[in-house]
Amino acid sequence: MSGAMMLELFGYLGSFLVLVSMLMTSVVRLRVINLIGSAVFSTYAILIRSYPTALLNGCLVCVNLYHLFKLRRASGKSYEIQPLGVGEGFTAWFVAKYRHDIERYFPALTPEGAQAAEGWAVFYDDRAAGLLLGRRDGGRFDAILDYTSPDFRDSSVGAFLYAQLPAHGIRELSCPGGSPEHAQYLEKMGFVLQGDGRYAKRLTGQ
């Protein structure tokens, strides 16, 4: 294979990575893959002496690094948890705001079901980062929704929330698998698939 062809394939690799990043539902993955693709394509542009293209992709690398740094700073210390009762106005607002994304991960959830549930909201500063809804049964909480908004989808919201729930009397959390993507998330967070098709996790707190 000639050097010119290898160089061209290197450029295609950068373009492919940038394209793939746009398909990511996780903001962190999007930023990381886009950063790598932009760095590859910027290097390719320098090698072929297309300096405006190199400058543009170099700027994209800086933008991705900036946003990844912001997400990194939002990894736990500034989160706050707020209990929600049945019929809370915030619940209706949050579910309506992220309705299309929630439907993707929890197709069985209805607005009526959400309003009939209790749970907890997670905030980062003044931003709504996550929502857990369901029904309490003693020390067990059977969730119908365990959702994180796209800007915080790096597992830090779930890790924070699950660590806080024992202080609210919850020792076991049961969640629906929802979509295959959410089932993978639950397995990553230490949930175990049960015979009824739900996932359960024993909680220990901080």
Secondary structure as UniProt FT lines:
FT   HELIX           3..21
FT   TURN            22..23
FT   HELIX           27..47
FT   TURN            48..49
FT   HELIX           51..73
FT   TURN            77..78
FT   STRAND          79..84
FT   TURN            86..87
FT   HELIX           89..97
FT   HELIX           99..105
FT   TURN            107..108
FT   HELIX           111..115
FT   STRAND          118..124
FT   TURN            125..126
FT   STRAND          127..137
FT   TURN            138..139
FT   STRAND          140..148
FT   HELIX           150..152
FT   TURN            153..155
FT   HELIX           156..164
FT   HELIX           165..168
FT   STRAND          172..176
FT   HELIX           180..188
FT   TURN            189..190
FT   STRAND          192..193
FT   TURN            195..196
FT   STRAND          198..202
//
